[in-house]
Amino acid sequence: MSEEASDVDRFFALVAAAQGRDIRLTSIQAGLLVAAELGIAGDSRAFARKLGIAHSLVLRELNVLAEREGMLRIVKRDLRTMRVHYTLPPRGEV
């Protein structure tokens, strides 16, 4: 098995684990959290491109996460490209 395939499998296993810990998370929301934690993607366009998902869907799910306290922090919005940069809040912060 190639290293890339095992990385993909690990990513989706972590997404499933995140959803198991919080049943309110959609697959995209859990993926955004895992991607931020692993440093895979720190903005909405990069995440959408890497996973082959429409950017508009990613933006919708990202905004839902940002509204839930302590889940995700939006650090920058680019109004021209609609790209949203995000990060996880520091551990222990709620």
Beta strands, then each sheet from edge to edge (+ up, - down):
strand 1: 73-77
strand 2: 84-87
sheet 1: 1+ 2-
end
